[in-house]
Amino acid sequence: MASMATLPQFTGLRPQFSPAPVRSLAVVQPLRRKSNGTLGVRCGYIGSPTNLIMVTSTTLMLFAGRFGLAPSANRKATAGLKLEVRDSGLQTGDPAGFTLADTLACGSVGHIIGVGVVLGLKNLGLL
C-alpha cells in the first residue's frame, strides 16, 4: 500500500513545494512507541541504590588499582595476565607507586562499571 506524499523541490537553499502529490514507493507509517523512549535513572539522595552502586564500584576499582590487583602505570600486564613491576617515569609520593593517571583511569573504569550495573538493573526492573 503506497501513500501519497508531497516532496519538496529545492532551488538553491529554498524549498519550493510542488502542488501535485508524488506517489511514493515507500510506505509512510506513523511511529508508535511503547514508552517515551528514554531510560532514566534517578539519584535523589545520598543513600539511594544508584548512589550506593556507583560509590561501591568506583571504590572497588580504586582499591584494585592501588593494591596491585589491576594494571597501572607502574604495573603492566603480561601475556599470561600477570602483573610485573616496571618504571613508568611518573613521579608519585605514594609508597605503592599509584599515580594521578592511575587514579583517573581506575575511577573512570569504576564509573563505567557502575553505570553498566545501574542501567542493567534498571532494564530488568530491579532498580
QUISULZI-V834945 format. One record per residue. N is the residue number from 1. RES is the residue in three letters. SS is DSSP state (2 for helix, 1 for strand, 0 for the rest). PHI is phi as a letter, one per 20 degrees, with the letter a starting at -180 (* if undefined). Layout:
n=N res=RES ss=SS phi=PHI
n=N res=RES ss=SS phi=PHI
This chain:
n=1 res=MET ss=0 phi=*
n=2 res=ALA ss=0 phi=e
n=3 res=SER ss=0 phi=d
n=4 res=MET ss=1 phi=e
n=5 res=ALA ss=1 phi=b
n=6 res=THR ss=0 phi=d
n=7 res=LEU ss=0 phi=e
n=8 res=PRO ss=1 phi=f
n=9 res=GLN ss=1 phi=d
n=10 res=PHE ss=1 phi=d
n=11 res=THR ss=1 phi=c
n=12 res=GLY ss=0 phi=m
n=13 res=LEU ss=0 phi=d
n=14 res=ARG ss=1 phi=d
n=15 res=PRO ss=1 phi=f
n=16 res=GLN ss=1 phi=c
n=17 res=PHE ss=1 phi=e
n=18 res=SER ss=0 phi=e
n=19 res=PRO ss=0 phi=f
n=20 res=ALA ss=0 phi=e
n=21 res=PRO ss=0 phi=f
n=22 res=VAL ss=1 phi=d
n=23 res=ARG ss=1 phi=e
n=24 res=SER ss=0 phi=e
n=25 res=LEU ss=0 phi=e
n=26 res=ALA ss=0 phi=e
n=27 res=VAL ss=0 phi=e
n=28 res=VAL ss=0 phi=e
n=29 res=GLN ss=0 phi=c
n=30 res=PRO ss=0 phi=f
n=31 res=LEU ss=0 phi=f
n=32 res=ARG ss=0 phi=d
n=33 res=ARG ss=0 phi=d
n=34 res=LYS ss=0 phi=f
n=35 res=SER ss=0 phi=c
n=36 res=ASN ss=0 phi=f
n=37 res=GLY ss=0 phi=n
n=38 res=THR ss=0 phi=d
n=39 res=LEU ss=0 phi=d
n=40 res=GLY ss=0 phi=d
n=41 res=VAL ss=0 phi=c
n=42 res=ARG ss=0 phi=e
n=43 res=CYS ss=0 phi=c
n=44 res=GLY ss=0 phi=f
n=45 res=TYR ss=0 phi=b
n=46 res=ILE ss=0 phi=f
n=47 res=GLY ss=0 phi=e
n=48 res=SER ss=0 phi=f
n=49 res=PRO ss=2 phi=g
n=50 res=THR ss=2 phi=f
n=51 res=ASN ss=2 phi=f
n=52 res=LEU ss=2 phi=f
n=53 res=ILE ss=2 phi=f
n=54 res=MET ss=2 phi=f
n=55 res=VAL ss=2 phi=f
n=56 res=THR ss=2 phi=f
n=57 res=SER ss=2 phi=f
n=58 res=THR ss=2 phi=f
n=59 res=THR ss=2 phi=f
n=60 res=LEU ss=2 phi=f
n=61 res=MET ss=2 phi=f
n=62 res=LEU ss=2 phi=f
n=63 res=PHE ss=2 phi=f
n=64 res=ALA ss=2 phi=f
n=65 res=GLY ss=2 phi=f
n=66 res=ARG ss=2 phi=f
n=67 res=PHE ss=0 phi=d
n=68 res=GLY ss=0 phi=n
n=69 res=LEU ss=0 phi=e
n=70 res=ALA ss=0 phi=c
n=71 res=PRO ss=0 phi=f
n=72 res=SER ss=0 phi=b
n=73 res=ALA ss=0 phi=f
n=74 res=ASN ss=0 phi=d
n=75 res=ARG ss=1 phi=c
n=76 res=LYS ss=1 phi=d
n=77 res=ALA ss=1 phi=e
n=78 res=THR ss=0 phi=e
n=79 res=ALA ss=0 phi=f
n=80 res=GLY ss=0 phi=e
n=81 res=LEU ss=0 phi=m
n=82 res=LYS ss=0 phi=e
n=83 res=LEU ss=1 phi=e
n=84 res=GLU ss=1 phi=c
n=85 res=VAL ss=1 phi=f
n=86 res=ARG ss=0 phi=b
n=87 res=ASP ss=0 phi=e
n=88 res=SER ss=0 phi=e
n=89 res=GLY ss=0 phi=n
n=90 res=LEU ss=0 phi=e
n=91 res=GLN ss=0 phi=e
n=92 res=THR ss=0 phi=b
n=93 res=GLY ss=0 phi=e
n=94 res=ASP ss=0 phi=e
n=95 res=PRO ss=0 phi=f
n=96 res=ALA ss=0 phi=e
n=97 res=GLY ss=0 phi=n
n=98 res=PHE ss=0 phi=f
n=99 res=THR ss=0 phi=e
n=100 res=LEU ss=2 phi=f
n=101 res=ALA ss=2 phi=f
n=102 res=ASP ss=2 phi=f
n=103 res=THR ss=2 phi=f
n=104 res=LEU ss=2 phi=f
n=105 res=ALA ss=2 phi=f
n=106 res=CYS ss=2 phi=f
n=107 res=GLY ss=2 phi=f
n=108 res=SER ss=2 phi=f
n=109 res=VAL ss=2 phi=f
n=110 res=GLY ss=2 phi=f
n=111 res=HIS ss=2 phi=f
n=112 res=ILE ss=2 phi=f
n=113 res=ILE ss=2 phi=f
n=114 res=GLY ss=2 phi=f
n=115 res=VAL ss=2 phi=f
n=116 res=GLY ss=2 phi=f
n=117 res=VAL ss=2 phi=f
n=118 res=VAL ss=2 phi=f
n=119 res=LEU ss=2 phi=f
n=120 res=GLY ss=2 phi=f
n=121 res=LEU ss=2 phi=f
n=122 res=LYS ss=2 phi=f
n=123 res=ASN ss=2 phi=f
n=124 res=LEU ss=2 phi=f
n=125 res=GLY ss=0 phi=n
n=126 res=LEU ss=0 phi=e
n=127 res=LEU ss=0 phi=c
